[in-house]
Amino acid sequence: MAKYMNPGKSFLLWYAHDLINFRLQELHAISACFNIKYEWLEEPSISHPYLLVNFASSADVMKVMSRTVLIRSAYELWAKSNSISCLYKKMKALPKSFTEPYSRSNVSFRILVESFGKKLNKDYKVQRIDELAFLAFEGPIKLKDPDHSFLLMEYYGTNRNFAPEDPYHLFFGRWIADGQRTVSQKINLKTRKFIGNTSMDPLLSLVMANMACVKPGSIVLDPFVGSGGLLVAAAHFGGCCFGTDIDYLMLHGRAKPSRLNQKRRAPDESILSNMKQYGLESQYLDVIVSDFALPLWRVTSLFDAIITDPPYGIREPTERIGTEKDYKIPDHLANSHIPSKVSYSLQDIIEDLLDFSSVYLRLNGRLVYWMPSFNEDFDKTKLPYHPCLELKGFCKQALTGHSSRYLITMQKIKENMNESEKAHVPDAALSFRKKYFEAHKKRLQQ
């Protein structure tokens, strides 16, 4: 339910214009991570690049901004209106006790005028700043590192080709903090030492770590670790990271190079090299060659978070150790034997992932994973289910015109005694790979 604006407790969260479907879930997860309570000042809309939220204090907002990679900046909201005259009227009505700390002669400030959906020229911006003289700020204007920075934001909608003459909404507020979007640039795949064909986009990997509520000291597992992109993100937020994967060559940096024109991998390419590259080696525990279908862990309730992108059978095979033949390995060949593999269906992978999490996650720990789906098969009422795990949310990312993948977040709510309670995954997951390639082939023939 929307609430009334409260000076000092109402905030404008301005988003970068990407990963729109992930915004609310990231905010929910970060708030849960810090045990922060909030309420909507205005009901959220994914068509808007902002959220209006009431928090208990700016300290709570600072905590959110210390983790978010989707929010660009947060502002203490002083006024909001549909017209400039009404906005000024509301600003003039603010209690003097509220504005006085910012109008002292020894407090420096600056005022910025920005817009979304329409470009504003310099003269227009100067005019708007001049009109704000009624604020009576007596301190010096300081364009770089002032004591306080204020923003007048004009919102013209999301279609720049049909922007209206006047803005739909106007906001005025005091800058509180910027988000952590620069982290994704720091861990950019272009400059990363070790990558693979399916290395996770850095921004998405950071979002996953936020969804999993990874904190300093959290023990984090990626059971389909690949080149370890998710471990980098988890380690950035303080997680202590494990990884497992059945691909021996990938984990030892011997797989075919993924970069264009690279003939062979460098001898020091590894997940540990990535951790060292970003100064995160102290957060690295180990990676192990392992078949996920045959858990190697002896201690239950071990992990605080499990974050992973299971193979879909599209760009990488879905395999597990096994054989369809009945034979015995001679003793003299046992030590050098390389186990054969059989197909490992997507449905079985996700069922095993949920069953594994119900046993090896700590109580209240989170599982965050990707699940692909053929668009016509998706039913939000029939998502993967486990009686020991509670669904916290899901976010959609389009893959093609016919397929998408969903980032699913679940939380362990009770112990799985004797491992007797099992997961249920919709049968549609079993046919995803077949339908994907059939649709792809049909599109190529058109």
C-alpha positions as CSV (number, residue, x, y, z in Angstrom):
1,M,0.0,0.0,0.0
2,A,1.3,3.5,-0.9
3,K,2.1,5.8,2.0
4,Y,2.4,9.5,2.5
5,M,5.6,11.3,1.9
6,N,7.7,11.9,5.1
7,P,10.6,14.4,4.9
8,G,13.8,12.7,6.0
9,K,12.3,9.2,5.5
10,S,11.1,9.2,1.9
11,F,13.6,8.4,-0.8
12,L,14.0,8.3,-4.5
13,L,15.9,5.3,-5.9
14,W,17.0,6.0,-9.4
15,Y,17.9,2.9,-11.5
16,A,20.2,2.4,-14.4
17,H,18.1,1.4,-17.4
18,D,18.9,-2.4,-17.6
19,L,17.8,-5.7,-16.0
20,I,14.4,-4.1,-15.3
21,N,12.8,-7.4,-14.2
22,F,15.4,-7.9,-11.5
23,R,15.0,-4.6,-9.6
24,L,12.4,-5.4,-7.1
25,Q,13.8,-8.8,-6.2
26,E,17.3,-7.3,-5.7
27,L,15.8,-4.7,-3.3
28,H,13.8,-7.3,-1.4
29,A,16.9,-9.5,-1.0
30,I,19.3,-6.7,0.1
31,S,16.7,-5.5,2.6
32,A,16.3,-9.1,4.0
33,C,20.1,-9.3,4.2
34,F,20.3,-6.3,6.4
35,N,16.9,-6.9,8.1
36,I,15.7,-3.5,6.8
37,K,12.0,-2.7,6.8
38,Y,10.5,-0.4,4.1
39,E,7.2,0.6,2.5
40,W,6.3,2.0,-0.9
41,L,5.6,5.7,-1.1
42,E,4.2,4.9,-4.5
43,E,3.3,1.5,-5.9
44,P,6.3,0.3,-8.0
45,S,6.1,0.1,-11.8
46,I,8.7,-1.6,-14.0
47,S,8.0,0.9,-16.7
48,H,9.5,3.6,-14.5
49,P,13.3,3.9,-13.9
50,Y,12.8,4.8,-10.3
51,L,11.2,3.6,-7.0
52,L,9.7,5.8,-4.3
53,V,10.3,4.2,-0.9
54,N,9.9,5.1,2.8
55,F,12.8,3.8,5.0
56,A,13.3,4.3,8.7
57,S,16.4,6.4,8.1
58,S,19.1,7.3,5.6
59,A,21.4,4.8,7.4
60,D,19.2,2.0,6.0
61,V,19.4,3.5,2.5
62,M,23.2,3.6,2.8
63,K,23.2,-0.1,3.6
64,V,21.1,-0.8,0.5
65,M,23.4,1.3,-1.6
66,S,26.5,-0.5,-0.3
67,R,25.2,-3.6,-2.0
68,T,23.0,-2.8,-5.0
69,V,24.4,-3.0,-8.5
70,L,21.1,-2.0,-10.2
71,I,20.3,1.3,-8.4
72,R,22.4,4.1,-9.8
73,S,21.8,6.7,-7.0
74,A,19.6,7.3,-4.0
75,Y,18.2,10.7,-2.9
76,E,16.4,11.9,0.1
77,L,13.1,13.0,-1.5
78,W,12.1,16.6,-0.6
79,A,9.2,17.0,-3.1
80,K,7.5,15.3,-6.0
81,S,4.9,16.7,-8.4
82,N,3.5,16.7,-11.9
83,S,4.3,20.4,-12.5
84,I,7.2,22.7,-11.7
85,S,4.9,25.2,-10.0
86,C,3.4,22.6,-7.7
87,L,6.9,21.2,-7.0
88,Y,8.2,24.6,-5.9
89,K,5.1,25.1,-3.8
90,K,5.7,21.8,-1.9
91,M,9.4,22.7,-1.4
92,K,8.5,26.1,0.0
93,A,6.1,24.4,2.5
94,L,8.9,22.2,3.9
95,P,9.5,22.9,7.7
96,K,12.3,25.3,8.3
97,S,13.7,22.9,10.9
98,F,14.2,20.4,8.1
99,T,16.0,22.6,5.6
100,E,18.0,24.8,8.1
101,P,21.0,22.4,8.4
102,Y,21.6,22.7,4.6
103,S,21.2,26.5,4.4
104,R,24.0,27.5,6.9
105,S,26.7,29.8,5.6
106,N,29.5,27.3,6.3
107,V,27.8,24.4,4.4
108,S,28.8,24.1,0.7
109,F,26.3,22.8,-1.9
110,R,25.6,22.2,-5.5
111,I,22.3,21.8,-7.5
112,L,22.2,19.5,-10.5
113,V,19.4,19.4,-13.1
114,E,18.9,16.1,-14.9
115,S,16.3,14.5,-17.1
116,F,15.1,11.1,-18.3
117,G,13.5,10.6,-21.7
118,K,14.4,14.0,-23.1
119,K,17.6,16.0,-23.5
120,L,17.7,19.4,-21.7
121,N,20.0,22.2,-23.0
122,K,22.3,24.1,-20.7
123,D,20.3,27.4,-20.7
124,Y,17.2,25.5,-19.6
125,K,19.1,23.9,-16.7
126,V,20.6,27.2,-15.6
127,Q,17.1,28.7,-15.6
128,R,15.8,25.9,-13.4
129,I,18.7,26.4,-10.9
130,D,18.1,30.2,-10.8
131,E,14.4,29.5,-10.0
132,L,15.5,27.6,-6.9
133,A,16.9,30.8,-5.2
134,F,14.0,30.6,-2.8
135,L,15.8,27.8,-1.0
136,A,18.1,30.5,0.4
137,F,21.1,28.3,0.7
138,E,23.7,30.7,2.1
139,G,26.8,28.5,1.9
140,P,29.3,28.5,-1.0
141,I,28.6,26.8,-4.2
142,K,31.1,23.9,-4.7
143,L,30.8,21.9,-7.9
144,K,33.3,19.2,-6.7
145,D,32.8,17.4,-3.4
146,P,30.3,19.7,-1.8
147,D,28.9,19.0,1.7
148,H,25.6,18.4,0.0
149,S,24.5,17.7,-3.5
150,F,20.9,18.3,-4.7
151,L,19.1,17.1,-7.7
152,L,16.1,18.4,-9.7
153,M,15.0,15.5,-11.9
154,E,12.5,15.7,-14.8
155,Y,10.9,12.6,-16.0
156,Y,9.6,12.6,-19.6
157,G,8.8,8.9,-20.0
158,T,10.8,6.1,-21.6
159,N,10.2,6.9,-25.3
160,R,12.6,9.6,-26.4
161,N,11.1,9.8,-29.8
162,F,7.7,10.9,-28.4
163,A,8.7,12.9,-25.4
164,P,6.1,15.4,-24.2
165,E,6.6,19.1,-24.0
166,D,6.4,19.1,-20.2
167,P,7.7,16.3,-17.9
168,Y,5.3,13.7,-16.5
169,H,6.9,13.9,-13.0
170,L,9.4,16.1,-11.3
171,F,11.5,15.3,-8.2
172,F,13.8,17.3,-5.9
173,G,16.0,15.7,-3.4
174,R,19.4,15.5,-1.6
175,W,21.9,12.9,-2.8
176,I,22.6,10.1,-0.3
177,A,24.8,7.6,-2.1
178,D,25.6,5.9,-5.4
179,G,25.2,2.1,-5.9
180,Q,28.0,-0.4,-6.7
181,R,27.6,-0.5,-10.5
182,T,31.3,0.2,-11.0
183,V,32.1,-3.3,-9.5
184,S,30.8,-4.9,-12.7
185,Q,33.3,-2.9,-14.7
186,K,36.1,-3.9,-12.4
187,I,35.4,-7.6,-12.9
188,N,34.7,-7.2,-16.7
189,L,35.0,-10.4,-18.7
190,K,37.2,-8.6,-21.3
191,T,40.0,-8.2,-18.9
192,R,39.5,-11.3,-16.8
193,K,42.3,-13.8,-16.8
194,F,40.2,-17.0,-17.0
195,I,36.8,-17.3,-18.8
196,G,34.8,-19.9,-20.6
197,N,32.1,-20.1,-23.2
198,T,29.3,-19.7,-20.6
199,S,31.0,-17.3,-18.1
200,M,28.3,-15.3,-16.4
201,D,27.8,-11.6,-17.2
202,P,29.5,-9.8,-14.2
203,L,26.4,-7.6,-13.5
204,L,24.2,-10.7,-13.4
205,S,26.7,-12.5,-11.2
206,L,26.6,-9.7,-8.7
207,V,22.8,-9.6,-8.7
208,M,22.8,-13.4,-8.0
209,A,25.2,-12.8,-5.0
210,N,22.8,-10.2,-3.7
211,M,19.8,-12.5,-4.2
212,A,21.6,-15.1,-2.1
213,C,22.3,-12.6,0.7
214,V,26.0,-13.4,0.6
215,K,27.7,-11.7,3.6
216,P,31.3,-11.5,4.9
217,G,32.1,-15.0,6.1
218,S,29.2,-16.8,4.2
219,I,30.3,-20.2,2.9
220,V,29.2,-20.3,-0.7
221,L,29.0,-23.1,-3.2
222,D,28.6,-23.2,-7.0
223,P,28.1,-26.9,-7.9
224,F,28.4,-26.2,-11.6
225,V,31.3,-23.7,-11.3
226,G,32.8,-23.7,-14.8
227,S,35.2,-20.8,-14.9
228,G,34.1,-19.4,-11.5
229,G,32.4,-16.2,-12.4
230,L,29.8,-16.6,-9.7
231,L,32.5,-17.2,-7.1
232,V,34.2,-13.9,-8.1
233,A,30.9,-12.0,-7.3
234,A,30.3,-13.9,-4.1
235,A,33.9,-13.3,-2.9
236,H,33.5,-9.6,-3.7
237,F,30.7,-9.4,-1.0
238,G,32.8,-11.4,1.5
239,G,31.8,-14.9,0.7
240,C,34.2,-17.8,1.2
241,C,33.9,-19.8,-2.0
242,F,33.8,-23.5,-3.0
243,G,33.1,-24.8,-6.5
244,T,32.6,-28.2,-8.1
245,D,32.3,-29.3,-11.7
246,I,32.5,-32.5,-13.7
247,D,34.6,-30.9,-16.4
248,Y,38.2,-31.7,-15.5
249,L,39.7,-29.8,-18.4
250,M,37.9,-26.6,-17.5
251,L,38.8,-26.6,-13.8
252,H,42.4,-27.2,-14.7
253,G,42.5,-24.5,-17.3
254,R,43.1,-26.9,-20.2
255,A,39.7,-26.6,-22.1
256,K,39.6,-25.0,-25.5
257,P,40.1,-21.2,-25.3
258,S,37.0,-19.0,-25.4
259,R,38.7,-15.8,-26.7
260,L,38.8,-15.1,-30.4
261,N,42.2,-15.9,-32.0
262,Q,43.6,-17.4,-28.8
263,K,45.4,-20.7,-29.8
264,R,45.9,-22.2,-26.3
265,R,45.3,-21.2,-22.7
266,A,48.0,-19.6,-20.6
267,P,49.5,-22.0,-18.1
268,D,48.3,-20.0,-15.1
269,E,44.6,-19.7,-16.2
270,S,42.4,-20.9,-13.4
271,I,39.7,-19.7,-11.0
272,L,42.3,-19.0,-8.4
273,S,44.1,-16.7,-10.9
274,N,40.8,-14.7,-11.2
275,M,40.6,-14.4,-7.5
276,K,44.2,-13.2,-7.3
277,Q,43.5,-10.7,-10.1
278,Y,40.8,-9.0,-8.1
279,G,42.6,-9.3,-4.7
280,L,40.1,-11.9,-3.5
281,E,42.3,-14.9,-3.0
282,S,41.7,-14.9,0.7
283,Q,38.0,-15.7,0.0
284,Y,38.9,-18.7,-2.2
285,L,38.5,-22.1,-0.5
286,D,38.9,-24.6,-3.4
287,V,37.3,-26.1,-6.5
288,I,36.9,-29.9,-6.9
289,V,36.3,-32.1,-10.0
290,S,33.1,-33.8,-9.0
291,D,29.9,-35.2,-10.4
292,F,27.0,-33.3,-8.8
293,A,24.8,-36.3,-9.0
294,L,27.1,-38.0,-6.5
295,P,27.5,-35.6,-3.6
296,L,30.9,-35.8,-1.9
297,W,30.1,-33.8,1.2
298,R,29.9,-35.5,4.6
299,V,28.7,-32.6,6.7
300,T,25.1,-31.5,6.3
301,S,23.8,-27.9,6.7
302,L,27.2,-26.7,5.5
303,F,26.6,-23.8,3.1
304,D,25.1,-20.4,3.7
305,A,24.3,-19.9,0.0
306,I,24.3,-22.0,-3.2
307,I,24.4,-20.0,-6.4
308,T,24.7,-21.6,-9.8
309,D,23.9,-21.7,-13.5
310,P,23.3,-25.4,-14.3
311,P,24.0,-26.6,-17.8
312,Y,21.0,-26.5,-20.2
313,G,22.4,-28.8,-22.8
314,I,22.6,-25.9,-25.3
315,R,26.1,-24.5,-25.2
316,E,27.5,-27.2,-22.8
317,P,26.6,-30.8,-22.3
318,T,24.5,-32.1,-19.5
319,E,26.4,-35.2,-18.3
320,R,26.9,-37.3,-15.2
321,I,29.1,-40.3,-14.5
322,G,27.5,-43.6,-15.6
323,T,27.3,-46.3,-18.2
324,E,24.7,-48.2,-20.1
325,K,27.1,-51.2,-20.4
326,D,27.6,-53.9,-17.8
327,Y,31.4,-54.4,-17.3
328,K,34.0,-54.6,-14.6
329,I,37.2,-52.6,-14.6
330,P,40.3,-54.7,-14.3
331,D,42.2,-53.9,-11.1
332,H,45.4,-53.0,-13.0
333,L,43.5,-50.3,-14.9
334,A,41.4,-48.9,-12.0
335,N,43.8,-46.1,-11.1
336,S,44.0,-44.6,-14.6
337,H,40.4,-45.3,-15.6
338,I,38.4,-42.3,-16.8
339,P,34.7,-42.8,-16.0
340,S,32.3,-42.9,-18.8
341,K,29.4,-40.5,-18.8
342,V,25.7,-40.6,-19.6
343,S,23.1,-37.9,-20.3
344,Y,21.9,-35.9,-17.3
345,S,18.5,-34.3,-18.0
346,L,17.7,-30.8,-17.0
347,Q,14.8,-32.0,-15.0
348,D,17.0,-34.4,-13.0
349,I,19.7,-31.7,-12.6
350,I,17.2,-29.2,-11.0
351,E,15.6,-32.0,-8.9
352,D,19.0,-33.0,-7.6
353,L,19.9,-29.3,-7.0
354,L,16.8,-28.8,-4.8
355,D,17.3,-32.0,-3.0
356,F,20.9,-31.2,-2.4
357,S,20.1,-27.7,-1.1
358,S,17.5,-29.1,1.3
359,V,20.2,-31.1,3.0
360,Y,23.4,-29.1,2.6
361,L,22.1,-25.5,3.0
362,R,22.0,-24.1,6.5
363,L,18.6,-23.2,7.9
364,N,17.5,-19.9,6.2
365,G,20.3,-20.2,3.7
366,R,19.4,-19.4,0.1
367,L,19.6,-21.2,-3.2
368,V,19.8,-19.0,-6.3
369,Y,19.8,-20.7,-9.7
370,W,18.9,-20.3,-13.4
371,M,16.2,-22.4,-15.0
372,P,15.5,-22.2,-18.8
373,S,12.0,-22.6,-20.2
374,F,10.4,-22.7,-23.6
375,N,8.1,-19.6,-23.4
376,E,4.8,-21.4,-24.2
377,D,5.6,-24.0,-21.5
378,F,6.2,-21.6,-18.6
379,D,3.7,-21.5,-15.8
380,K,4.6,-19.5,-12.7
381,T,2.2,-21.6,-10.7
382,K,4.3,-24.7,-11.5
383,L,7.8,-23.7,-10.6
384,P,10.2,-26.2,-9.1
385,Y,9.1,-27.1,-5.6
386,H,10.6,-28.7,-2.5
387,P,8.9,-28.9,0.9
388,C,12.0,-27.7,2.7
389,L,12.5,-24.7,0.5
390,E,10.4,-21.5,0.2
391,L,10.2,-19.6,-3.1
392,K,11.3,-16.0,-2.5
393,G,11.0,-14.8,-6.1
394,F,11.9,-15.3,-9.7
395,C,13.0,-12.9,-12.5
396,K,12.8,-13.4,-16.3
397,Q,15.5,-12.9,-18.8
398,A,14.7,-13.5,-22.5
399,L,17.1,-15.8,-24.4
400,T,15.5,-15.9,-27.8
401,G,12.1,-15.2,-29.3
402,H,10.9,-18.6,-28.1
403,S,12.9,-19.2,-24.9
404,S,13.7,-17.5,-21.7
405,R,15.5,-18.3,-18.4
406,Y,14.4,-17.5,-14.9
407,L,16.5,-16.6,-12.0
408,I,14.9,-18.4,-9.1
409,T,15.6,-17.7,-5.4
410,M,14.6,-20.1,-2.7
411,Q,15.2,-20.2,1.1
412,K,15.6,-23.2,3.3
413,I,12.8,-23.1,5.9
414,K,13.2,-26.5,7.6
415,E,15.6,-29.4,7.9
416,N,15.2,-32.4,5.6
417,M,15.2,-35.1,8.2
418,N,16.7,-38.4,6.8
419,E,16.7,-36.8,3.3
420,S,13.2,-38.2,2.8
421,E,11.5,-35.2,1.3
422,K,12.1,-34.7,-2.4
423,A,11.8,-32.0,-5.1
424,H,9.3,-31.8,-7.8
425,V,10.2,-30.2,-11.1
426,P,7.7,-29.7,-14.0
427,D,8.0,-32.2,-16.9
428,A,8.5,-29.3,-19.3
429,A,12.1,-29.1,-18.1
430,L,12.6,-32.6,-19.6
431,S,11.8,-31.4,-23.1
432,F,13.4,-28.0,-23.1
433,R,16.5,-28.9,-25.1
434,K,14.6,-30.7,-27.8
435,K,12.1,-27.9,-28.2
436,Y,14.8,-25.3,-28.2
437,F,16.7,-26.9,-31.1
438,E,13.5,-27.6,-33.0
439,A,12.5,-24.0,-32.8
440,H,16.0,-22.9,-33.8
441,K,16.0,-25.2,-36.8
442,K,12.5,-24.0,-37.9
443,R,13.6,-20.4,-37.7
444,L,16.7,-21.1,-39.9
445,Q,14.4,-22.7,-42.5
446,Q,12.1,-19.7,-42.8
